[in-house]
């Protein structure tokens, strides 16, 4: 069995394909609210920029203006609370951002007359409450923990290492699978995933185009995304006539074929753009 290989420089190639967060939200996964306001009344922030603490997370809490500002680690337990003795015991933190937790602790310290102007620092030492599962054609399938409420798909793929035969993705959210998305499409890499999602990577189904007429090697040919008309003709051995016209027939609305005629000489001289083919195209070379 042929051993799968990793796509070279996958992570760096992904950087060239980023699109805006707005585009990410419209790519076909079950839609959710894209931004939220925190309890402090601050302007709405995208879910890709915030993290709401959950059960299992380990928090790093420091009182910066106390005699000892060393960090102390606190785990969020099943009830969504931490036990913070200096603030009187348990504090509910589940569903709050670190910034909101800072405000809650500072207010409690002031209420208890522990510190009038407490400077509190809250960070997340271990992110364990937000997880997605990735399966299929990746080198490292399994659970991936998120550091934001939502992250682009390419973040999870870079960590899981996409195999070279991985070509499509389906994201299941709330028990509902999305439509399959081609990974060659940059907008697919920028789909946002969130905690609880199940990401399945599969291969692209084999697709073909068909070429005939005045061509050396006519027949059914395997389609590769991005292939152009001139490339398809060269891959079929070239034409048997110097000045050839080519017709591309493609399925249109209602299943009816739409045919466009091209002059190969104009394509070769750059007068006309070399058109990209689509899977299922019918190409006929004539004089």
N, C-alpha and C positions, 0 to 999 in steps of 0.2 A: 504494500500500500504506500502510495507516495506521501511523504511527510509534508504537512502544510508548512508554508513559510510565512514569515511576517512581512508585511508591506514595508519596504525600506523607507526610513525617514517619515513614517506615517504622521507623527505628531507635528512635524514642521510643515508638511504639506497641508495639513488641516488649517494652519494659521492663515494660509492664503485664501481660504474659502469662507471666512467669516462674513455674515450679513447682520443686519440690525436686529435687535431684540424684537422689534415690531414684526419683522418678517418671520421670526421664529414662532410667534404666537399664532400665525395664520396657516401653518403647514399641515394641518389635518389630524392632529391628535385631539382627543376629547378636550374642548376648550375649558380653561379655568381662568379665574381672575388674574390679571397680569401684574397688578401692583396693589399694595395695601398701605393704609396709614397706620402708624404706630400710635400707642396710647398717649404719647406726649403731644400729639397734634402736629407733628412734623409733616412736611409734604410727602405725598405718596412715593414709595420707592419700589422699583421692580423687584419681583420675587427672586430674580437672579442676583440681587444685591443684599438680601437679608437672610437671617437664620433665626428660626424660633426654636428655642431650647425644648427638648423632649426627654422622656424617660430614658435613662441609661447614659445620657451625656455627663461628662465630667467637667465641672466648672472650676476655673482658676480665679479666686476672689482675693483682692488685696485692698487693705485700708491704707491709702497712701499717706495720710497725714497722722497716722497713729505712731506710737512709740516703735512698733515693729510692723513694717510694711511687707513682710515676707508673704509669699503666696501660700494659700491654703486651698486644697482641692476638695471639692464637694461633688458627690454623685447625686444626680436627680433620681429619686426612688420612684416606685410604682405609682404612688399617689401624686406624683408631679411636684414634689417639694424637695427642698434641701434643709438640712438641720444646721442652722447658723447660730450658735450659742450667743455670740456677741450682740445679735439682733433679737434675742429673746426666744430663739428656738426655730420652729419650722417656718419656712417662707415658701409660698407657692410660686413656682417659676415656669412651669410648663406652659408653652405657648407664648412666652415673652422673648423678646430679643435681648442680647447681652446689655444693650444700652438701657432698655426698660428695667432690667433687673437691677442695674446700677442705681436707677432712680428710686426703685422700691426699697432697696437696702438703705440708701442714704436717708430717705424719709423716715424709715423705721428707727434708725439710729438717732435721728433728731427728735422723734416722738418720745423715745425712751431716755432722752437727755444724755445719751452716751457720747454723742459728738454733734455739735451744732451745725458745723459745716463740713460734714464728712466727705472726703474725696475717695470714691469707691471705684475700683477697676475690676471689671468682670470680663473674662475671656472664656473661650471653650477650649479646654485642653484635649479632650477626646470627643469626636463626633460619632455618636453611636445610635442616634434615634431616627435618622433619616436614611433609608436604604432603598436601593433598587436591585433587581436581579437581572443579570444578563446571561443568556444562554445561546447556544448555536455555534456559529463559525467564528469563534474568537479563541485566542491562545489560552486566556485565563478567564473562564466563565465563573459565575458565582455572584456573591453579594458585593456591592460597592456602596460605601457610605458617602453621603452628600454633605457638603459644607455650606450649602445654600438651600433655600426652599425649592428652587428649581435650578438646574444646570443644563447647558447645551449638551446634546448627545455626544459631540466630539470629545468632551471631557471624559465620559465613561468609556468611549471606544479607545481613547489613547491609553487609559489605564489597563484596559482588558486586552489590548493588542489584536486588532482585526486581522483575520487570516486573509490570504490573497484570493480565496474563493468566496469570501463574504461579499454579497452584492446588494442584498435587500434587508430591510428592517421592519419589524412589526412591533409596535409599542402597545401593550395591554395596560389599560388604566381602569380601575374599578370594575374589572371583569369584562370590559369591552375592548376588543382589539381594534387597532387603527387599520387603515388601508396599508398595504405594503408600500414602502418608500424606497426608491433607488438610492443607494449610497453614493453614486457618482454625481448626484445632484447636490450642490453646495447647501441648498436650503434644508435638505434632509439632515445634514451634519449639525445644523443649527436648531433642530427641533429641541424644545425644552422637555426634560424629564423631571419627574418629582418622586418623592418618597412613595413606595408601594408599586411603582411601575415595574412591569416585566418586559424586558427588551429581548427580542429574539432575532438573531442574525441568520439569514439563509442565503443560498446562492441565487443568482438571477436565473430564471428559466431560459433555456436555450432558445434563441430567436434567429430568424433567417430573413434574407432578401432574395429576390429571384431576378436573374439576368439572362437575356436571350437576344436573338437577332444576329447582327453582324459582329459577333464576338468570338474569340478563339476558344474559350472554355465556358460555355453557357451552363446554366443550371442553378440549383439552390445553393446559396452561400451563407455561411454563418455570419450573423450580424454582430458588429462590435459598436457600442455607443461612440458617436463622434465620427464615424467613417463617412467620407464624402463620395460623391458620384465618381470623380476621377480616380480616387483610390480603389473603388469597387471595380472599375473597368480595368485598371492595371492588375488587380488581384485576379482577374478573370482572363489574363493573357493579352489584353489589349483588343482593339477593334481590327477588323479585316478591311476597313476602308479608311482612307486618310481624312476625308471631309465628312464626318458623321454627325447626324443629329440623334439625340437621345430623348426618349419619352419616359418620364417617371410617373407611374400611376400609384396613387395612395388612397386608402380608404378614407372617405370623408363623412359628412353628416348623413345619418340614415343608412350607413353601410355602402353608399354609392361611391364609385371610384372617381377621383379627381386627377386629371392628367395634365402635366406641364412639360413643354417641349424645350430642349436646350440644344445649343450649338457647341460642340466640343471645342472647336477652334477658338471661339470666344472665351470659353473657360480657360483654356491653356494660355491665352495671351493676356489674361487678367481683365478682359473687358467685361466679363460676367463672373460673379462670385461662384466658386465651386460649391454647390449645395450639399448640405448634410442629408444623409439618408435616415429613414426611420425603419424600424423593424416591420417587415411585411411588404416593403416597397417592391413594385414590379418595374423592372428596367428593361426597355427595349431599344436596342441600337439599330438605327436605320441609316441610309445614305442621306 
